[in-house]
Amino acid sequence: MNLGPLMFHSRKIKGKYDYVIVGSDIVWNFKDPFLGSDPIYFGQGLDGTRLISYAPSFGNISISDSLPDFVSRGIKNFEKISVRDTNSAEIIKNISGVEPETVLDPTFLIDPSPFERVVSRPHPYLLVYAYHLREHEIRSAKAFAKQRGLQTVAVGYRCDWADKNVIALGPFEWLGYFKNASYVLTSTFHGTIFSLKYQKNFATSINENIRNKTVSLTRHLDLEHRFVNNSNVADVFDKEVNYTTINAQLEPLVSDSKRYLLTALGATKAV
């Protein structure tokens, strides 16, 4: 069986494939000039190929937004549709009349531990993975770290206020920094995901770019108290996360996500 990956801004996939899986994340945000504005993510140029979506999102597109024709027409060409958030599910239902399955980000389906490259740090640290934080979040994070004797280590995105910035790192080192963090402060969806995967005490600074998908995930797990919002970072960190409960909630969601993918591909192997 041949599975076709959609390459960034490709106009046509060469070769014959049994299926093309579209996803994941915000590839259906048609207002994003680098992603969903390309009609190939909605099946254009893929005639005669069986189309499946796995965990895409419309991002911050609202159900009230006017849809381009290539979006509404393209969605109807998919044989199986899953999404990652409630907002995207409502948009799909509005287009097609069909309620799609909601599945987890594919990073939930694998164990990252074989890929970790742990970088030794002499001091315990508060990991910061955030492209934007509000001033009060920065102030409270610095105060919390000082009170707890933690270094602040920013990865991926520069934070001038952090004790250390590690910008030029690969994905395996990135995993290692999550693995050894004492706390995590993030403004990203995947920062939230990997905080969960590594069972960290974390705080998420919510923003419009990540709101729909992050709120959908945290509602499933009763974790909306991890959002900083107008509170101090310390107020969030002072609330422990019960990972025995979280893992029990995640297990059936992971199984359902794998089942959807195998069923969509016509596989019969049990998860």
C-alpha positions as protocol buffer text, in pm:
chain_id: "A"
residue {
  index: 1
  type: MET
  ca { x: 0 y: 0 z: 0 }
}
residue {
  index: 2
  type: ASN
  ca { x: 139 y: 341 z: -96 }
}
residue {
  index: 3
  type: LEU
  ca { x: 69 y: 639 z: 129 }
}
residue {
  index: 4
  type: GLY
  ca { x: 134 y: 985 z: -8 }
}
residue {
  index: 5
  type: PRO
  ca { x: 265 y: 1261 z: 219 }
}
residue {
  index: 6
  type: LEU
  ca { x: 165 y: 1616 z: 126 }
}
residue {
  index: 7
  type: MET
  ca { x: 478 y: 1821 z: 82 }
}
residue {
  index: 8
  type: PHE
  ca { x: 482 y: 2193 z: 166 }
}
residue {
  index: 9
  type: HIS
  ca { x: 311 y: 2389 z: -110 }
}
residue {
  index: 10
  type: SER
  ca { x: 337 y: 2107 z: -362 }
}
residue {
  index: 11
  type: ARG
  ca { x: 102 y: 2152 z: -653 }
}
residue {
  index: 12
  type: LYS
  ca { x: 72 y: 1790 z: -753 }
}
residue {
  index: 13
  type: ILE
  ca { x: 180 y: 1461 z: -605 }
}
residue {
  index: 14
  type: LYS
  ca { x: 372 y: 1250 z: -852 }
}
residue {
  index: 15
  type: GLY
  ca { x: 309 y: 879 z: -868 }
}
residue {
  index: 16
  type: LYS
  ca { x: 11 y: 661 z: -790 }
}
residue {
  index: 17
  type: TYR
  ca { x: -95 y: 622 z: -430 }
}
residue {
  index: 18
  type: ASP
  ca { x: -368 y: 418 z: -270 }
}
residue {
  index: 19
  type: TYR
  ca { x: -428 y: 688 z: -11 }
}
residue {
  index: 20
  type: VAL
  ca { x: -316 y: 1038 z: 68 }
}
residue {
  index: 21
  type: ILE
  ca { x: -339 y: 1142 z: 433 }
}
residue {
  index: 22
  type: VAL
  ca { x: -378 y: 1515 z: 488 }
}
residue {
  index: 23
  type: GLY
  ca { x: -267 y: 1650 z: 820 }
}
residue {
  index: 24
  type: SER
  ca { x: -201 y: 1734 z: 1075 }
}
residue {
  index: 25
  type: ASP
  ca { x: -231 y: 2061 z: 1269 }
}
residue {
  index: 26
  type: ILE
  ca { x: -346 y: 2385 z: 1101 }
}
residue {
  index: 27
  type: VAL
  ca { x: -315 y: 2278 z: 736 }
}
residue {
  index: 28
  type: TRP
  ca { x: -682 y: 2376 z: 688 }
}
residue {
  index: 29
  type: ASN
  ca { x: -633 y: 2735 z: 803 }
}
residue {
  index: 30
  type: PHE
  ca { x: -696 y: 2884 z: 458 }
}
residue {
  index: 31
  type: LYS
  ca { x: -604 y: 3234 z: 580 }
}
residue {
  index: 32
  type: ASP
  ca { x: -249 y: 3125 z: 657 }
}
residue {
  index: 33
  type: PRO
  ca { x: -34 y: 3210 z: 351 }
}
residue {
  index: 34
  type: PHE
  ca { x: 213 y: 2933 z: 433 }
}
residue {
  index: 35
  type: LEU
  ca { x: -36 y: 2651 z: 487 }
}
residue {
  index: 36
  type: GLY
  ca { x: -407 y: 2621 z: 422 }
}
residue {
  index: 37
  type: SER
  ca { x: -417 y: 2879 z: 144 }
}
residue {
  index: 38
  type: ASP
  ca { x: -277 y: 2607 z: -83 }
}
residue {
  index: 39
  type: PRO
  ca { x: -572 y: 2413 z: -233 }
}
residue {
  index: 40
  type: ILE
  ca { x: -370 y: 2090 z: -238 }
}
residue {
  index: 41
  type: TYR
  ca { x: -449 y: 2051 z: 133 }
}
residue {
  index: 42
  type: PHE
  ca { x: -813 y: 2025 z: 29 }
}
residue {
  index: 43
  type: GLY
  ca { x: -747 y: 1766 z: -243 }
}
residue {
  index: 44
  type: GLN
  ca { x: -687 y: 1981 z: -550 }
}
residue {
  index: 45
  type: GLY
  ca { x: -451 y: 1800 z: -788 }
}
residue {
  index: 46
  type: LEU
  ca { x: -518 y: 1466 z: -618 }
}
residue {
  index: 47
  type: ASP
  ca { x: -790 y: 1336 z: -849 }
}
residue {
  index: 48
  type: GLY
  ca { x: -843 y: 962 z: -838 }
}
residue {
  index: 49
  type: THR
  ca { x: -671 y: 928 z: -500 }
}
residue {
  index: 50
  type: ARG
  ca { x: -849 y: 820 z: -185 }
}
residue {
  index: 51
  type: LEU
  ca { x: -826 y: 1112 z: 58 }
}
residue {
  index: 52
  type: ILE
  ca { x: -814 y: 1080 z: 436 }
}
residue {
  index: 53
  type: SER
  ca { x: -755 y: 1351 z: 692 }
}
residue {
  index: 54
  type: TYR
  ca { x: -579 y: 1290 z: 1021 }
}
residue {
  index: 55
  type: ALA
  ca { x: -608 y: 1558 z: 1290 }
}
residue {
  index: 56
  type: PRO
  ca { x: -603 y: 1876 z: 1079 }
}
residue {
  index: 57
  type: SER
  ca { x: -734 y: 2202 z: 1218 }
}
residue {
  index: 58
  type: PHE
  ca { x: -882 y: 2521 z: 1079 }
}
residue {
  index: 59
  type: GLY
  ca { x: -680 y: 2706 z: 1344 }
}
residue {
  index: 60
  type: ASN
  ca { x: -843 y: 3035 z: 1437 }
}
residue {
  index: 61
  type: ILE
  ca { x: -1088 y: 3025 z: 1144 }
}
residue {
  index: 62
  type: SER
  ca { x: -1441 y: 3065 z: 1279 }
}
residue {
  index: 63
  type: ILE
  ca { x: -1755 y: 2885 z: 1166 }
}
residue {
  index: 64
  type: SER
  ca { x: -1891 y: 3230 z: 1076 }
}
residue {
  index: 65
  type: ASP
  ca { x: -1606 y: 3299 z: 831 }
}
residue {
  index: 66
  type: SER
  ca { x: -1682 y: 3281 z: 459 }
}
residue {
  index: 67
  type: LEU
  ca { x: -1520 y: 2973 z: 304 }
}
residue {
  index: 68
  type: PRO
  ca { x: -1338 y: 2983 z: -30 }
}
residue {
  index: 69
  type: ASP
  ca { x: -1490 y: 2756 z: -291 }
}
residue {
  index: 70
  type: PHE
  ca { x: -1184 y: 2528 z: -300 }
}
residue {
  index: 71
  type: VAL
  ca { x: -1236 y: 2460 z: 72 }
}
residue {
  index: 72
  type: SER
  ca { x: -1605 y: 2371 z: 64 }
}
residue {
  index: 73
  type: ARG
  ca { x: -1570 y: 2167 z: -258 }
}
residue {
  index: 74
  type: GLY
  ca { x: -1249 y: 1999 z: -148 }
}
residue {
  index: 75
  type: ILE
  ca { x: -1376 y: 1878 z: 189 }
}
residue {
  index: 76
  type: LYS
  ca { x: -1650 y: 1680 z: 14 }
}
residue {
  index: 77
  type: ASN
  ca { x: -1386 y: 1477 z: -171 }
}
residue {
  index: 78
  type: PHE
  ca { x: -1251 y: 1318 z: 147 }
}
residue {
  index: 79
  type: GLU
  ca { x: -1342 y: 956 z: 211 }
}
residue {
  index: 80
  type: LYS
  ca { x: -1271 y: 978 z: 585 }
}
residue {
  index: 81
  type: ILE
  ca { x: -1237 y: 1294 z: 791 }
}
residue {
  index: 82
  type: SER
  ca { x: -1101 y: 1345 z: 1138 }
}
residue {
  index: 83
  type: VAL
  ca { x: -1003 y: 1672 z: 1306 }
}
residue {
  index: 84
  type: ARG
  ca { x: -831 y: 1772 z: 1627 }
}
residue {
  index: 85
  type: ASP
  ca { x: -1065 y: 2028 z: 1780 }
}
residue {
  index: 86
  type: THR
  ca { x: -1431 y: 2111 z: 1832 }
}
residue {
  index: 87
  type: ASN
  ca { x: -1420 y: 2426 z: 1620 }
}
residue {
  index: 88
  type: SER
  ca { x: -1289 y: 2234 z: 1319 }
}
residue {
  index: 89
  type: ALA
  ca { x: -1551 y: 1963 z: 1371 }
}
residue {
  index: 90
  type: GLU
  ca { x: -1827 y: 2226 z: 1362 }
}
residue {
  index: 91
  type: ILE
  ca { x: -1692 y: 2374 z: 1039 }
}
residue {
  index: 92
  type: ILE
  ca { x: -1676 y: 2031 z: 874 }
}
residue {
  index: 93
  type: LYS
  ca { x: -2029 y: 1948 z: 986 }
}
residue {
  index: 94
  type: ASN
  ca { x: -2151 y: 2280 z: 849 }
}
residue {
  index: 95
  type: ILE
  ca { x: -1988 y: 2206 z: 511 }
}
residue {
  index: 96
  type: SER
  ca { x: -2077 y: 1841 z: 469 }
}
residue {
  index: 97
  type: GLY
  ca { x: -2350 y: 1758 z: 718 }
}
residue {
  index: 98
  type: VAL
  ca { x: -2123 y: 1486 z: 854 }
}
residue {
  index: 99
  type: GLU
  ca { x: -1979 y: 1498 z: 1204 }
}
residue {
  index: 100
  type: PRO
  ca { x: -1609 y: 1403 z: 1184 }
}
residue {
  index: 101
  type: GLU
  ca { x: -1419 y: 1210 z: 1445 }
}
residue {
  index: 102
  type: THR
  ca { x: -1197 y: 1405 z: 1679 }
}
residue {
  index: 103
  type: VAL
  ca { x: -853 y: 1249 z: 1722 }
}
residue {
  index: 104
  type: LEU
  ca { x: -533 y: 1334 z: 1904 }
}
residue {
  index: 105
  type: ASP
  ca { x: -224 y: 1497 z: 1763 }
}
residue {
  index: 106
  type: PRO
  ca { x: -6 y: 1217 z: 1616 }
}
residue {
  index: 107
  type: THR
  ca { x: 269 y: 1286 z: 1870 }
}
residue {
  index: 108
  type: PHE
  ca { x: 40 y: 1122 z: 2127 }
}
residue {
  index: 109
  type: LEU
  ca { x: 59 y: 796 z: 1931 }
}
residue {
  index: 110
  type: ILE
  ca { x: 433 y: 734 z: 1976 }
}
residue {
  index: 111
  type: ASP
  ca { x: 680 y: 697 z: 2261 }
}
residue {
  index: 112
  type: PRO
  ca { x: 945 y: 972 z: 2224 }
}
residue {
  index: 113
  type: SER
  ca { x: 1192 y: 820 z: 2470 }
}
residue {
  index: 114
  type: PRO
  ca { x: 1409 y: 636 z: 2210 }
}
residue {
  index: 115
  type: PHE
  ca { x: 1476 y: 969 z: 2038 }
}
residue {
  index: 116
  type: GLU
  ca { x: 1568 y: 1185 z: 2337 }
}
residue {
  index: 117
  type: ARG
  ca { x: 1909 y: 1346 z: 2353 }
}
residue {
  index: 118
  type: VAL
  ca { x: 1939 y: 1469 z: 2709 }
}
residue {
  index: 119
  type: VAL
  ca { x: 2165 y: 1768 z: 2766 }
}
residue {
  index: 120
  type: SER
  ca { x: 2306 y: 1778 z: 3117 }
}
residue {
  index: 121
  type: ARG
  ca { x: 2210 y: 2088 z: 3316 }
}
residue {
  index: 122
  type: PRO
  ca { x: 2387 y: 2157 z: 3648 }
}
residue {
  index: 123
  type: HIS
  ca { x: 2085 y: 2334 z: 3797 }
}
residue {
  index: 124
  type: PRO
  ca { x: 1713 y: 2255 z: 3801 }
}
residue {
  index: 125
  type: TYR
  ca { x: 1528 y: 2474 z: 3555 }
}
residue {
  index: 126
  type: LEU
  ca { x: 1199 y: 2620 z: 3446 }
}
residue {
  index: 127
  type: LEU
  ca { x: 1169 y: 2542 z: 3075 }
}
residue {
  index: 128
  type: VAL
  ca { x: 1020 y: 2820 z: 2862 }
}
residue {
  index: 129
  type: TYR
  ca { x: 889 y: 2722 z: 2520 }
}
residue {
  index: 130
  type: ALA
  ca { x: 697 y: 3030 z: 2412 }
}
residue {
  index: 131
  type: TYR
  ca { x: 692 y: 3264 z: 2116 }
}
residue {
  index: 132
  type: HIS
  ca { x: 488 y: 3522 z: 2307 }
}
residue {
  index: 133
  type: LEU
  ca { x: 425 y: 3589 z: 2674 }
}
residue {
  index: 134
  type: ARG
  ca { x: 246 y: 3877 z: 2843 }
}
residue {
  index: 135
  type: GLU
  ca { x: 443 y: 4108 z: 3070 }
}
residue {
  index: 136
  type: HIS
  ca { x: 273 y: 3986 z: 3385 }
}
residue {
  index: 137
  type: GLU
  ca { x: 349 y: 3626 z: 3286 }
}
residue {
  index: 138
  type: ILE
  ca { x: 718 y: 3707 z: 3243 }
}
residue {
  index: 139
  type: ARG
  ca { x: 734 y: 3890 z: 3575 }
}
residue {
  index: 140
  type: SER
  ca { x: 561 y: 3611 z: 3764 }
}
residue {
  index: 141
  type: ALA
  ca { x: 771 y: 3341 z: 3593 }
}
residue {
  index: 142
  type: LYS
  ca { x: 1094 y: 3517 z: 3692 }
}
residue {
  index: 143
  type: ALA
  ca { x: 971 y: 3562 z: 4049 }
}
residue {
  index: 144
  type: PHE
  ca { x: 865 y: 3198 z: 4073 }
}
residue {
  index: 145
  type: ALA
  ca { x: 1198 y: 3072 z: 3938 }
}
residue {
  index: 146
  type: LYS
  ca { x: 1393 y: 3293 z: 4180 }
}
residue {
  index: 147
  type: GLN
  ca { x: 1184 y: 3176 z: 4475 }
}
residue {
  index: 148
  type: ARG
  ca { x: 1235 y: 2809 z: 4383 }
}
residue {
  index: 149
  type: GLY
  ca { x: 1604 y: 2842 z: 4295 }
}
residue {
  index: 150
  type: LEU
  ca { x: 1545 y: 2756 z: 3929 }
}
residue {
  index: 151
  type: GLN
  ca { x: 1719 y: 2874 z: 3618 }
}
residue {
  index: 152
  type: THR
  ca { x: 1496 y: 2991 z: 3335 }
}
residue {
  index: 153
  type: VAL
  ca { x: 1590 y: 2815 z: 3011 }
}
residue {
  index: 154
  type: ALA
  ca { x: 1419 y: 2918 z: 2687 }
}
residue {
  index: 155
  type: VAL
  ca { x: 1432 y: 2680 z: 2391 }
}
residue {
  index: 156
  type: GLY
  ca { x: 1329 y: 2734 z: 2030 }
}
residue {
  index: 157
  type: TYR
  ca { x: 1219 y: 3095 z: 2078 }
}
residue {
  index: 158
  type: ARG
  ca { x: 1442 y: 3366 z: 2222 }
}
residue {
  index: 159
  type: CYS
  ca { x: 1336 y: 3518 z: 2553 }
}
residue {
  index: 160
  type: ASP
  ca { x: 1575 y: 3800 z: 2643 }
}
residue {
  index: 161
  type: TRP
  ca { x: 1471 y: 3780 z: 3005 }
}
residue {
  index: 162
  type: ALA
  ca { x: 1565 y: 3411 z: 3046 }
}
residue {
  index: 163
  type: ASP
  ca { x: 1888 y: 3301 z: 3214 }
}
residue {
  index: 164
  type: LYS
  ca { x: 1975 y: 3091 z: 2911 }
}
residue {
  index: 165
  type: ASN
  ca { x: 1851 y: 3072 z: 2553 }
}
residue {
  index: 166
  type: VAL
  ca { x: 1896 y: 2759 z: 2343 }
}
residue {
  index: 167
  type: ILE
  ca { x: 1773 y: 2844 z: 1995 }
}
residue {
  index: 168
  type: ALA
  ca { x: 1979 y: 2626 z: 1761 }
}
residue {
  index: 169
  type: LEU
  ca { x: 1871 y: 2283 z: 1878 }
}
residue {
  index: 170
  type: GLY
  ca { x: 1735 y: 1978 z: 1702 }
}
residue {
  index: 171
  type: PRO
  ca { x: 1414 y: 1792 z: 1785 }
}
residue {
  index: 172
  type: PHE
  ca { x: 1592 y: 1527 z: 1990 }
}
residue {
  index: 173
  type: GLU
  ca { x: 1766 y: 1784 z: 2212 }
}
residue {
  index: 174
  type: TRP
  ca { x: 1428 y: 1960 z: 2240 }
}
residue {
  index: 175
  type: LEU
  ca { x: 1281 y: 1639 z: 2380 }
}
residue {
  index: 176
  type: GLY
  ca { x: 1569 y: 1616 z: 2626 }
}
residue {
  index: 177
  type: TYR
  ca { x: 1501 y: 1962 z: 2763 }
}
residue {
  index: 178
  type: PHE
  ca { x: 1136 y: 1868 z: 2825 }
}
residue {
  index: 179
  type: LYS
  ca { x: 1237 y: 1542 z: 2989 }
}
residue {
  index: 180
  type: ASN
  ca { x: 1457 y: 1707 z: 3253 }
}
residue {
  index: 181
  type: ALA
  ca { x: 1256 y: 2025 z: 3319 }
}
residue {
  index: 182
  type: SER
  ca { x: 1125 y: 2089 z: 3668 }
}
residue {
  index: 183
  type: TYR
  ca { x: 842 y: 2307 z: 3533 }
}
residue {
  index: 184
  type: VAL
  ca { x: 729 y: 2414 z: 3186 }
}
residue {
  index: 185
  type: LEU
  ca { x: 586 y: 2748 z: 3075 }
}
residue {
  index: 186
  type: THR
  ca { x: 460 y: 2746 z: 2717 }
}
residue {
  index: 187
  type: SER
  ca { x: 247 y: 2946 z: 2474 }
}
residue {
  index: 188
  type: THR
  ca { x: 223 y: 2664 z: 2219 }
}
residue {
  index: 189
  type: PHE
  ca { x: -2 y: 2366 z: 2158 }
}
residue {
  index: 190
  type: HIS
  ca { x: 287 y: 2122 z: 2128 }
}
residue {
  index: 191
  type: GLY
  ca { x: 452 y: 2264 z: 2438 }
}
residue {
  index: 192
  type: THR
  ca { x: 130 y: 2170 z: 2617 }
}
residue {
  index: 193
  type: ILE
  ca { x: 129 y: 1823 z: 2458 }
}
residue {
  index: 194
  type: PHE
  ca { x: 486 y: 1739 z: 2553 }
}
residue {
  index: 195
  type: SER
  ca { x: 434 y: 1872 z: 2903 }
}
residue {
  index: 196
  type: LEU
  ca { x: 160 y: 1608 z: 2928 }
}
residue {
  index: 197
  type: LYS
  ca { x: 371 y: 1336 z: 2768 }
}
residue {
  index: 198
  type: TYR
  ca { x: 656 y: 1402 z: 3011 }
}
residue {
  index: 199
  type: GLN
  ca { x: 414 y: 1446 z: 3303 }
}
residue {
  index: 200
  type: LYS
  ca { x: 533 y: 1795 z: 3392 }
}
residue {
  index: 201
  type: ASN
  ca { x: 387 y: 2061 z: 3613 }
}
residue {
  index: 202
  type: PHE
  ca { x: 310 y: 2315 z: 3339 }
}
residue {
  index: 203
  type: ALA
  ca { x: 138 y: 2644 z: 3265 }
}
residue {
  index: 204
  type: THR
  ca { x: 5 y: 2747 z: 2923 }
}
residue {
  index: 205
  type: SER
  ca { x: -27 y: 3106 z: 2811 }
}
residue {
  index: 206
  type: ILE
  ca { x: -332 y: 3090 z: 2586 }
}
residue {
  index: 207
  type: ASN
  ca { x: -351 y: 3297 z: 2267 }
}
residue {
  index: 208
  type: GLU
  ca { x: -573 y: 3313 z: 1960 }
}
residue {
  index: 209
  type: ASN
  ca { x: -337 y: 3105 z: 1744 }
}
residue {
  index: 210
  type: ILE
  ca { x: -364 y: 2802 z: 1971 }
}
residue {
  index: 211
  type: ARG
  ca { x: -693 y: 2863 z: 2151 }
}
residue {
  index: 212
  type: ASN
  ca { x: -930 y: 2630 z: 1962 }
}
residue {
  index: 213
  type: LYS
  ca { x: -711 y: 2320 z: 1956 }
}
residue {
  index: 214
  type: THR
  ca { x: -563 y: 2372 z: 2304 }
}
residue {
  index: 215
  type: VAL
  ca { x: -898 y: 2433 z: 2471 }
}
residue {
  index: 216
  type: SER
  ca { x: -1043 y: 2123 z: 2301 }
}
residue {
  index: 217
  type: LEU
  ca { x: -760 y: 1908 z: 2435 }
}
residue {
  index: 218
  type: THR
  ca { x: -760 y: 2047 z: 2787 }
}
residue {
  index: 219
  type: ARG
  ca { x: -1138 y: 2020 z: 2817 }
}
residue {
  index: 220
  type: HIS
  ca { x: -1114 y: 1649 z: 2737 }
}
residue {
  index: 221
  type: LEU
  ca { x: -868 y: 1616 z: 3025 }
}
residue {
  index: 222
  type: ASP
  ca { x: -1022 y: 1866 z: 3269 }
}
residue {
  index: 223
  type: LEU
  ca { x: -705 y: 2074 z: 3257 }
}
residue {
  index: 224
  type: GLU
  ca { x: -826 y: 2425 z: 3181 }
}
residue {
  index: 225
  type: HIS
  ca { x: -684 y: 2529 z: 3518 }
}
residue {
  index: 226
  type: ARG
  ca { x: -339 y: 2509 z: 3354 }
}
residue {
  index: 227
  type: PHE
  ca { x: -406 y: 2831 z: 3159 }
}
residue {
  index: 228
  type: VAL
  ca { x: -230 y: 3134 z: 3302 }
}
residue {
  index: 229
  type: ASN
  ca { x: -487 y: 3389 z: 3179 }
}
residue {
  index: 230
  type: ASN
  ca { x: -483 y: 3677 z: 3429 }
}
residue {
  index: 231
  type: SER
  ca { x: -336 y: 3478 z: 3714 }
}
residue {
  index: 232
  type: ASN
  ca { x: 26 y: 3452 z: 3820 }
}
residue {
  index: 233
  type: VAL
  ca { x: 233 y: 3167 z: 3686 }
}
residue {
  index: 234
  type: ALA
  ca { x: 296 y: 3059 z: 4045 }
}
residue {
  index: 235
  type: ASP
  ca { x: -78 y: 3017 z: 4103 }
}
residue {
  index: 236
  type: VAL
  ca { x: -89 y: 2761 z: 3822 }
}
residue {
  index: 237
  type: PHE
  ca { x: 229 y: 2581 z: 3925 }
}
residue {
  index: 238
  type: ASP
  ca { x: 103 y: 2552 z: 4283 }
}
residue {
  index: 239
  type: LYS
  ca { x: -176 y: 2324 z: 4155 }
}
residue {
  index: 240
  type: GLU
  ca { x: -42 y: 1974 z: 4101 }
}
residue {
  index: 241
  type: VAL
  ca { x: -142 y: 1769 z: 3796 }
}
residue {
  index: 242
  type: ASN
  ca { x: -282 y: 1425 z: 3871 }
}
residue {
  index: 243
  type: TYR
  ca { x: -115 y: 1221 z: 3599 }
}
residue {
  index: 244
  type: THR
  ca { x: -270 y: 895 z: 3716 }
}
residue {
  index: 245
  type: THR
  ca { x: -607 y: 1044 z: 3619 }
}
residue {
  index: 246
  type: ILE
  ca { x: -473 y: 1217 z: 3305 }
}
residue {
  index: 247
  type: ASN
  ca { x: -311 y: 901 z: 3170 }
}
residue {
  index: 248
  type: ALA
  ca { x: -629 y: 704 z: 3234 }
}
residue {
  index: 249
  type: GLN
  ca { x: -821 y: 966 z: 3033 }
}
residue {
  index: 250
  type: LEU
  ca { x: -565 y: 972 z: 2752 }
}
residue {
  index: 251
  type: GLU
  ca { x: -546 y: 595 z: 2704 }
}
residue {
  index: 252
  type: PRO
  ca { x: -887 y: 549 z: 2535 }
}
residue {
  index: 253
  type: LEU
  ca { x: -832 y: 866 z: 2327 }
}
residue {
  index: 254
  type: VAL
  ca { x: -503 y: 725 z: 2197 }
}
residue {
  index: 255
  type: SER
  ca { x: -669 y: 391 z: 2119 }
}
residue {
  index: 256
  type: ASP
  ca { x: -956 y: 564 z: 1938 }
}
residue {
  index: 257
  type: SER
  ca { x: -711 y: 772 z: 1734 }
}
residue {
  index: 258
  type: LYS
  ca { x: -518 y: 463 z: 1625 }
}
residue {
  index: 259
  type: ARG
  ca { x: -842 y: 281 z: 1548 }
}
residue {
  index: 260
  type: TYR
  ca { x: -962 y: 567 z: 1328 }
}
residue {
  index: 261
  type: LEU
  ca { x: -639 y: 566 z: 1128 }
}
residue {
  index: 262
  type: LEU
  ca { x: -630 y: 188 z: 1081 }
}
residue {
  index: 263
  type: THR
  ca { x: -998 y: 175 z: 988 }
}
residue {
  index: 264
  type: ALA
  ca { x: -961 y: 462 z: 743 }
}
residue {
  index: 265
  type: LEU
  ca { x: -676 y: 276 z: 574 }
}
residue {
  index: 266
  type: GLY
  ca { x: -875 y: -47 z: 559 }
}
residue {
  index: 267
  type: ALA
  ca { x: -644 y: -222 z: 804 }
}
residue {
  index: 268
  type: THR
  ca { x: -782 y: -500 z: 1020 }
}
residue {
  index: 269
  type: LYS
  ca { x: -501 y: -530 z: 1272 }
}
residue {
  index: 270
  type: ALA
  ca { x: -618 y: -462 z: 1628 }
}
residue {
  index: 271
  type: VAL
  ca { x: -469 y: -166 z: 1814 }
}
